[in-house]
């Protein structure tokens, strides 16, 4: 799965000020990624506010991205949840042909045991007709998928081809890297940890800041993959403030404020229970963009 090495981005879903999906902004966003070095696109992830989209909106957003992309970049589809039978049913009734892989989050809220997590992903792997990327994000799910469980899944199922690791635990990521099958992809789900993970043998990142600063962030990851740490860290240090800013008031409120500042989206609207970035944060993002461009 060399197509998933490098920088992927977890796309937002732009909304108008009336809280409707903004398909014009979505087209702008997709083209912005393609024109600035992003390697693949992730649709209907957490950053896309999928939980607040109706099924009709999810289908429309997915089709719009497919249509705009026109096969230019590989696509990954988010298919996850905390009801295993519902996830399996969606996999069995979704046309997965346009996608290189599905990204499936570890079950949230239920707080399953490690055996429960394993059995959930066993069902996902057996139901999916395309490769599966695991997604471990304990701050959102309420439970951690351990390195041992990840490695067990990686060894037991050929179509589980990687993990988006977002535990924020470098020790855990290194444990996976040290013992994984050769072709298993360890992808950072944390923008700040992406470069250290790549330099340790990781495959890249599924990024949030990458969609706001795609040229710069994809260059950073390429430098890491080319084993050029000095140049890569110099660029990371320039970008670190932006990463802190976009998560200061939650995701995707911050990245939407940045995309509005850049003129990619007209609105920074998010759907409840999220709220838009404050004027204070918007000003700090504005100041960063002015300073960064200079």
C-alpha positions in Angstrom: 0.0 0.0 0.0 2.7 2.5 -1.1 -0.1 4.9 -2.0 -0.8 5.5 1.7 2.8 6.4 2.6 3.3 10.1 3.1 0.7 12.8 4.1 -3.0 12.0 4.2 -5.5 14.6 5.4 -8.7 14.1 7.4 -11.0 16.4 5.5 -13.4 18.8 7.2 -17.0 19.1 6.1 -17.4 22.8 5.3 -20.7 24.4 6.3 -22.4 27.6 5.2 -23.4 30.2 7.8 -26.8 28.6 7.7 -25.3 25.3 8.8 -25.8 23.5 5.4 -23.0 21.6 3.7 -21.0 24.0 1.6 -20.2 22.0 -1.5 -18.4 24.9 -3.3 -16.0 25.2 -0.3 -15.6 21.4 -0.3 -14.5 21.5 -4.0 -12.1 24.3 -3.2 -10.7 22.3 -0.3 -10.1 19.1 -2.3 -8.4 20.9 -5.1 -6.3 22.8 -2.6 -5.0 19.5 -1.3 -4.3 18.0 -4.7 -2.5 21.1 -5.9 -0.2 21.4 -2.9 1.4 17.9 -2.5 -1.0 15.9 -0.3 -0.7 12.2 -1.0 -4.2 10.9 -0.1 -7.6 12.1 1.3 -9.6 10.6 4.2 -13.4 11.1 4.0 -15.9 11.0 6.8 -13.4 10.9 9.7 -13.8 12.6 13.1 -12.5 15.9 11.6 -15.3 15.7 9.1 -18.0 16.0 11.9 -19.4 12.7 10.5 -21.4 12.2 13.7 -23.5 15.3 12.9 -24.1 14.5 9.2 -27.2 12.8 8.1 -26.9 9.6 6.1 -27.9 11.6 3.0 -25.3 14.2 3.7 -22.6 11.6 4.3 -23.4 10.1 0.9 -23.5 13.5 -0.9 -20.2 14.6 0.7 -18.5 11.3 -0.3 -19.8 11.5 -3.9 -18.7 15.2 -4.2 -15.2 14.4 -3.1 -15.0 11.4 -5.5 -16.3 13.6 -8.4 -13.9 16.5 -7.7 -10.9 14.2 -7.1 -11.4 12.4 -10.4 -9.0 9.7 -9.4 -6.1 12.1 -8.8 -5.4 11.0 -5.3 -6.1 7.8 -3.4 -9.2 8.0 -1.2 -9.7 6.4 2.3 -13.2 6.1 3.7 -14.0 6.3 7.4 -16.3 3.4 8.5 -16.4 2.9 12.2 -18.6 2.9 15.3 -19.3 1.3 18.6 -22.0 -1.2 17.3 -20.0 -3.9 15.5 -23.0 -5.2 13.6 -23.8 -1.8 12.3 -20.2 -1.3 11.1 -20.3 -4.7 9.4 -23.6 -3.9 7.7 -22.3 -0.6 6.4 -19.2 -2.3 5.0 -21.3 -4.9 3.3 -23.7 -2.4 1.7 -21.3 0.3 0.7 -19.6 0.5 -2.7 -16.0 0.4 -1.7 -14.6 0.4 -5.2 -13.5 4.1 -5.2 -11.4 3.6 -2.1 -8.0 2.2 -1.4 -8.8 1.4 2.2 -11.3 2.0 5.1 -10.2 3.7 8.3 -12.1 2.2 11.2 -11.9 3.7 14.7 -11.7 1.6 17.8 -15.1 1.3 19.4 -15.9 4.3 21.6 -18.0 4.9 24.7 -18.6 1.1 25.4 -14.9 0.8 26.7 -14.5 -2.8 25.5 -11.7 -5.1 26.8 -8.7 -5.8 24.5 -10.4 -9.1 23.5 -13.5 -7.1 22.7 -11.5 -4.7 20.5 -9.8 -7.7 18.8 -13.2 -9.4 18.1 -14.6 -6.1 16.7 -11.8 -5.6 14.2 -11.9 -9.3 13.3 -15.5 -8.8 12.2 -14.5 -5.6 10.4 -11.6 -7.4 8.6 -13.9 -10.3 7.5 -16.6 -7.9 6.2 -14.4 -5.5 4.3 -13.5 -6.2 0.6 -10.7 -3.7 0.7 -7.8 -3.1 3.1 -8.4 -1.8 6.6 -6.6 0.8 8.6 -7.1 0.6 12.3 -7.6 3.9 14.2 -6.6 4.2 17.8 -7.5 7.5 19.5 -8.0 7.0 23.2 -8.8 10.6 24.0 -11.9 10.3 21.9 -12.8 6.6 22.4 -12.2 6.3 26.1 -10.1 3.2 25.8 -6.6 2.4 24.4 -5.9 -0.3 21.9 -2.6 -1.7 23.2 0.4 -2.5 21.0 -0.1 -6.2 21.8 -3.7 -6.0 20.4 -2.6 -4.0 17.3 0.2 -6.5 16.6 -2.1 -9.5 17.1 -4.5 -8.0 14.5 -1.7 -7.1 12.1 -0.4 -10.7 12.2 -3.8 -12.4 12.0 -5.5 -10.6 9.2 -3.9 -9.9 5.8 -6.3 -7.1 4.9 -5.5 -5.1 8.1 -2.6 -3.2 6.6 -1.9 -0.4 9.1 -2.9 1.7 12.0 -3.5 5.4 12.5 -1.9 5.7 15.9 -3.2 8.7 17.9 -2.6 7.6 21.5 0.0 10.3 22.0 2.3 7.6 23.4 5.6 7.4 21.6 6.5 4.3 23.6 3.5 2.5 22.3 4.1 3.5 18.8 7.7 2.3 19.0 6.6 -1.0 20.4 4.4 -1.5 17.3 7.2 -0.4 15.0 9.6 -2.8 16.6 7.5 -5.9 16.2 5.1 -5.2 13.3 5.0 -7.2 10.0 7.3 -5.7 7.4 4.5 -4.3 5.2 2.3 -3.0 8.1 1.9 0.8 8.0 2.2 2.8 11.3 0.7 6.2 10.5 0.7 9.1 13.0 -2.6 10.5 14.0 -0.9 13.3 15.9 0.6 16.2 13.8 3.3 17.0 16.3 4.4 13.4 16.7 4.4 12.7 12.9 8.0 13.6 12.2 9.5 11.6 15.1 7.3 8.6 14.2 8.4 8.8 10.5 12.1 9.0 11.5 11.6 5.9 13.6 10.2 4.0 10.7 6.6 5.2 10.4 4.8 5.5 7.1 3.6 9.1 7.5 0.6 10.9 8.9 -3.2 11.4 8.6 -3.1 15.1 9.4 -5.4 17.9 10.4 -3.0 20.9 10.0 -2.0 19.4 6.7 -5.2 20.5 5.0 -4.6 24.1 6.1 -0.9 24.1 5.2 -0.7 21.2 2.7 2.5 22.3 0.9 4.5 22.9 4.0 3.3 19.9 6.0 3.6 17.4 3.1 7.2 18.7 2.5 8.0 18.1 6.2 6.8 14.5 6.0 8.7 13.9 2.7 11.9 15.2 4.4 11.3 12.8 7.2 10.8 9.9 4.8 14.0 10.9 3.0 15.9 10.8 6.3 16.7 14.5 6.3 15.9 15.3 10.0 17.6 18.7 10.2 15.6 20.2 7.4 12.5 18.5 8.6 12.7 19.7 12.2 13.5 23.3 11.0 10.2 23.2 9.2 8.3 21.5 12.1 9.5 24.3 14.5 8.0 26.9 12.1 4.7 25.0 12.0 4.3 24.1 15.7 2.4 27.2 16.7 -0.2 26.5 14.0 -0.7 23.0 15.3 -1.2 24.3 18.9 -3.6 26.9 17.6 -5.9 24.7 15.6 -6.4 22.4 18.6 -6.7 25.1 21.3 -10.5 25.2 21.2 -11.1 21.7 19.8 -11.1 20.0 16.4 -12.3 20.9 13.8 -13.2 24.4 15.1 -9.6 25.5 14.9 -8.8 24.1 11.4 -12.0 25.6 10.1 -10.9 29.0 11.4 -7.6 28.6 9.6 -9.3 27.6 6.4 -11.5 30.6 6.6 -8.5 32.8 7.2 -6.9 31.4 4.1 -10.0 31.9 2.0 -10.6 28.2 1.3 -13.9 28.3 3.1 -16.2 31.2 3.6 -17.5 30.1 7.0 -15.9 28.6 10.1 -19.3 27.1 11.1 -19.4 23.9 13.0 -22.4 21.9 14.2 -23.5 21.6 17.8 -22.3 20.3 20.3 -19.2 22.0 18.8 -19.0 25.8 18.6 -17.0 28.0 16.2 -13.6 29.4 17.2 -13.7 32.5 19.3 -12.7 35.9 17.9 -9.7 35.7 20.2 -8.5 32.5 18.6 -9.3 33.8 15.1 -7.1 36.8 15.7 -4.2 34.6 16.9 -4.6 32.4 13.7 -4.7 35.6 11.6 -1.5 36.8 13.3 0.2 33.4 12.7 -0.7 33.4 9.0 0.6 37.0 8.5 3.8 36.1 10.2 4.2 32.8 8.5 3.8 34.3 5.0 6.4 36.9 5.8 
